[in-house]
Amino acid sequence: MLAPDFTQSFQTLLLVAADDGRRDALFGDSFERAWEAVPPFLVGRRFPDVYLEHPLAGDPFLDVTLLLADVEANTRIDSPAAGEHAKLLDWYASIDRAGGSVNLGFELDTSAESLPEAAVHFQPRAHLEYVRPFCEAAGEPGRADLYLYLAARMPRAWPLSFFGMFRGRPASPLRVCGYLSLEEKLACAADAARLAAAFDRIGFAAYDGAMLEQVTALLAAAPPSVDFQFDVYPDGGIGDTFAIDASFGVERPSAVLESFSSGVGARTMGLLESWGAADARWRDAARAAFARAIDVEGAGGAPGRLALTVMPQWVKVRWRAGELQPAKLYHSAGATLLSPRS
């Protein structure tokens, strides 16, 4: 068969994620909107990193985040939800992406009947020299000062790596994110006072003893790889929301099922369910894990294989004003054209 285009690949992956009755239970009415809204954002020389996000408690919906791979100059997104993006994509096409560690992304909120303008994400990691030109290209130059100022005063063990923002909403916060080392994760899990000291140093005050107890318990139960998130307002103040993303890092459907039946996935999700941040739907979500390679005909008729994957990737756990919020699960959805067979 001919290799499917990006739209066909995405819609196939969405069908896989929604199979076996998961469509209504996990995504609700968002399924149809995502089907139509996401394809214009599938630009670049390679299929973007796509993440399907849905809640684990409350009403079902679907948000979709896309991290763009290699894009060329004059790449455009044929959707009003992309907002003013020409300068942003041209700038992104011009930079050295440091082996793929520097990333630009869009987040689509398909839970709303009328699709709002997509939020934008940027991951510079250690390449802070890219922060200001990115914000200028995005039309939000003032956001660079917020990120760079906070990055300079973060505790050494809490370095920032990426951020997200809504363009054209001057009062909205900048979401700043970073990765905890395994050493710091374990240290905070073992010592709530250490976690509180980090919060105080950062300027996050919206916590109490009960929240510290939950965060340390989550860090103890979660897989090794976690990141953290704070909101920064235009005046430099830290908002009242804190989040932890716990990444499962599993790559085979059999490993997913094992993790979510008796391993770290079950331990983490079971803890969230006991707190009321998740219900039983996480068990159905785990069964969405899928991996298959199919023979395809590539450019010029060259034979190759296309790897299609859907994998539960990480769970987001948030506290707002010290109160635990419903958790969300993110599935990676990938379509990778493998090297042609010899």
C-alpha positions in Angstrom: 0.0 0.0 0.0 1.0 3.6 -0.5 2.4 5.3 2.7 -0.5 7.2 4.3 -0.2 11.0 4.5 0.0 12.8 7.8 -3.8 13.3 8.0 -4.5 9.6 7.3 -1.9 8.6 9.9 -3.3 10.9 12.6 -6.9 9.8 12.0 -5.9 6.2 12.1 -4.2 6.7 15.4 -7.2 8.6 16.8 -9.5 5.7 15.8 -7.1 3.2 17.5 -7.1 5.3 20.7 -10.9 5.5 20.6 -11.5 1.8 19.8 -13.3 -0.7 22.0 -15.8 1.8 23.4 -13.1 4.4 24.5 -14.4 7.1 22.2 -17.3 8.3 24.4 -15.7 7.3 27.7 -12.4 9.2 27.2 -13.0 11.9 24.5 -16.7 12.7 24.4 -17.8 15.1 21.7 -14.2 16.3 21.3 -13.5 13.3 19.0 -15.2 14.8 16.0 -13.6 18.2 16.5 -10.1 16.8 16.9 -10.7 14.7 13.7 -11.1 18.0 11.7 -9.0 20.5 13.7 -5.7 18.7 14.1 -4.7 17.8 10.4 -3.8 21.4 9.4 -1.2 21.5 12.2 0.5 18.3 10.9 3.3 20.2 9.1 7.0 19.5 8.7 9.2 17.0 7.0 8.3 14.4 9.7 5.2 13.5 11.5 5.0 15.7 14.6 5.1 14.3 18.1 1.4 14.2 18.9 -0.1 13.8 22.4 -3.8 13.1 23.1 -4.8 14.5 26.5 -8.0 13.5 28.3 -9.2 13.8 32.0 -9.3 10.8 34.3 -12.3 12.1 36.2 -15.3 14.3 35.4 -16.7 15.0 31.9 -14.6 13.5 29.0 -12.9 15.7 26.5 -9.8 15.7 24.3 -7.0 18.3 23.9 -4.2 17.6 21.4 -0.6 18.9 21.6 1.8 18.7 18.7 5.5 19.3 18.8 6.7 20.1 15.3 9.7 18.3 13.8 11.8 19.7 11.0 9.9 22.5 9.2 11.0 24.5 6.2 10.8 28.2 5.5 7.4 29.4 4.3 5.6 26.5 6.1 2.1 27.6 6.9 -0.8 26.1 8.9 -4.2 26.4 7.2 -6.3 27.0 10.3 -7.5 30.2 12.0 -6.7 28.5 15.3 -3.0 28.9 14.4 -3.2 32.7 14.8 -0.4 34.8 13.5 2.3 32.1 13.0 4.2 32.9 9.8 7.1 34.7 11.5 7.2 32.1 14.3 7.5 29.1 11.9 10.0 30.9 9.7 12.1 31.6 12.7 11.9 28.0 13.9 12.9 26.8 10.5 16.0 28.9 10.6 17.5 27.8 13.9 19.8 24.9 14.9 17.5 22.6 16.9 20.3 21.0 18.8 19.6 17.5 17.6 15.9 17.9 18.2 16.1 19.0 21.8 14.7 22.4 21.0 11.0 22.2 20.1 8.0 24.3 19.1 4.5 23.1 19.7 0.8 24.0 19.6 -1.9 22.9 21.9 -5.5 22.6 20.6 -8.4 22.7 23.0 -11.0 20.7 21.2 -13.3 20.5 24.3 -14.9 23.8 23.1 -17.5 23.8 20.3 -15.8 26.8 18.8 -12.1 26.1 18.5 -10.0 28.8 20.3 -6.6 30.0 19.1 -4.0 27.4 20.0 -1.6 27.9 22.8 2.1 27.7 21.9 4.9 25.8 23.6 8.6 26.3 23.3 11.3 24.0 24.8 14.7 25.7 24.7 16.2 23.5 27.5 19.7 25.0 28.1 19.5 27.2 24.9 18.3 30.4 26.7 19.6 32.5 23.8 16.5 31.3 21.9 14.0 32.5 24.4 13.9 36.2 23.4 13.8 35.7 19.7 11.1 33.0 20.1 8.9 35.4 22.1 9.5 38.2 19.6 8.5 35.9 16.7 5.4 34.9 18.6 4.5 38.5 19.1 4.9 38.4 22.9 8.4 39.9 23.6 7.6 40.7 27.3 7.2 37.0 28.1 10.9 36.5 27.6 11.7 38.6 30.6 9.4 36.6 32.8 10.9 33.3 31.8 14.6 34.4 31.9 14.1 36.1 35.3 12.6 33.1 36.8 15.1 30.7 35.2 17.9 32.7 36.8 16.5 32.4 40.4 15.2 28.8 40.3 16.8 26.4 42.8 19.8 24.6 41.2 17.9 21.3 41.4 14.7 22.8 39.8 16.0 24.1 36.4 13.5 25.4 33.8 13.3 23.7 30.4 10.2 24.9 28.6 7.2 27.1 28.7 3.8 27.7 27.2 1.6 30.7 26.6 -1.6 32.0 25.1 -0.8 34.8 22.6 -2.8 37.9 22.7 -4.0 37.4 26.3 -1.8 39.9 28.2 -3.3 38.9 31.6 -2.8 35.2 31.2 0.0 33.4 33.0 3.1 32.0 31.4 3.3 28.3 32.2 6.9 27.4 33.0 8.1 23.8 33.3 11.2 21.8 34.1 12.5 18.3 34.8 13.4 17.0 38.2 16.5 14.8 38.4 15.9 11.4 40.0 18.0 12.4 42.9 15.9 15.5 43.6 12.6 13.6 43.1 13.6 11.0 45.7 14.9 13.6 48.1 11.6 15.6 48.0 9.6 12.4 48.3 11.5 11.6 51.5 11.4 15.1 53.0 8.4 17.4 52.8 10.5 20.2 54.3 12.9 20.0 51.4 9.9 20.4 49.0 8.5 23.3 51.0 11.9 25.0 50.9 12.0 24.7 47.1 8.4 26.2 46.9 9.4 29.1 49.1 12.6 29.8 47.1 10.6 29.8 43.9 7.9 32.1 45.4 5.0 29.5 45.3 2.9 30.0 48.4 -0.3 28.2 47.6 0.4 25.0 49.6 -0.3 23.6 52.9 0.6 20.5 54.9 -2.0 18.3 53.2 -0.8 19.2 49.7 2.8 18.6 50.7 1.8 15.1 51.9 0.1 14.3 48.6 3.0 15.7 46.5 5.6 13.7 48.4 3.4 10.5 48.2 3.1 11.0 44.4 6.8 11.5 43.9 7.5 8.3 45.9 5.0 6.3 43.9 5.7 7.7 40.4 8.1 6.5 37.7 11.6 8.0 37.8 10.9 10.7 35.2 8.9 13.6 36.4 8.6 17.3 35.5 7.0 20.2 37.3 4.9 23.2 36.3 4.2 26.7 37.7 2.3 29.7 36.4 3.9 33.1 36.2 1.8 36.2 35.9 2.8 39.4 34.0 3.8 41.1 37.2 6.2 38.3 38.0 4.1 36.7 40.7 3.8 32.9 40.9 0.2 31.7 40.5 -1.6 29.2 42.8 -1.3 26.2 40.5 1.4 23.5 40.7 1.6 20.4 38.6 3.6 17.2 38.3 3.9 15.2 35.1 4.9 11.6 35.8 6.2 9.9 32.6 5.8 6.1 32.3 8.4 5.6 29.6 6.9 2.3 28.3 7.3 1.4 24.7 5.5 -1.9 24.1 1.8 -2.7 24.5 2.7 -5.7 26.7 4.8 -3.6 28.9 2.0 -1.0 29.2 -0.5 -3.6 30.3 1.9 -5.1 32.8 2.7 -1.6 34.2 -0.9 -0.7 34.5 -2.0 -4.0 36.0 0.7 -4.6 38.6 3.6 -2.2 38.1 4.4 1.5 38.5 1.4 2.5 36.3 -1.0 0.7 38.6 0.7 2.1 41.7 0.6 5.7 40.5 -2.9 5.6 39.1 -4.3 3.6 42.0 -3.0 6.3 44.4 -4.7 9.0 42.3 -8.0 7.0 42.2 -7.8 6.6 46.0 -7.6 10.4 46.3 -10.5 11.0 43.9 -8.3 12.6 41.2 -9.1 9.7 38.8 -11.8 7.1 38.4 -11.7 3.6 36.8 -11.3 5.0 33.3 -7.5 4.8 33.5 -7.8 1.1 33.2 -9.6 1.4 29.8 -7.1 4.1 28.7 -4.2 1.8 29.3 -5.8 -0.7 26.9 -5.4 1.9 24.1 -1.7 0.9 23.9 -0.9 -0.1 20.3 2.2 -0.7 18.2 2.3 -2.0 14.6 4.6 -1.7 11.6 3.0 -2.0 8.2 4.6 -2.4 4.8 4.2 0.7 2.6 5.4 2.1 -0.6 7.4 5.3 -0.1 8.6 8.1 -2.4 9.5 6.8 -5.8 8.0 3.4 -5.1 10.7 2.5 -2.5 9.5 -0.2 -0.1 9.5 0.7 3.6 7.6 0.2 6.8 5.5 2.6 8.8 5.4 2.2 12.5 2.1 3.3 14.1 2.0 3.7 17.9 -0.4 4.8 20.6 1.1 4.7 24.1 0.0 6.1 27.5 2.9 8.5 28.1 2.4 10.5 31.2 -0.1 11.6 33.8 -0.6 15.2 34.9 -1.5 15.9 38.5 -2.4 19.4 39.5 -3.1 21.3 42.7 -4.9 24.7 42.6 -4.8 26.7 45.8 -3.7 23.6 47.6 -6.6 21.5 46.3 -6.1 18.4 44.2 -7.7 18.7 40.7 -8.8 15.8 38.3 -5.8 14.2 36.7 -5.2 13.9 33.0 -3.6 11.2 30.9 -1.5 11.9 27.8 -1.1 9.3 25.1 1.7 9.7 22.5 0.5 9.0 19.0 3.3 8.4 16.5 3.7 7.6 12.8 7.3 6.9 11.9 8.5 6.0 8.4 11.3 3.5 9.0 14.3 3.2 6.7 13.5 1.4 3.4 14.0 -2.3 3.5 17.0 -3.5 1.5 
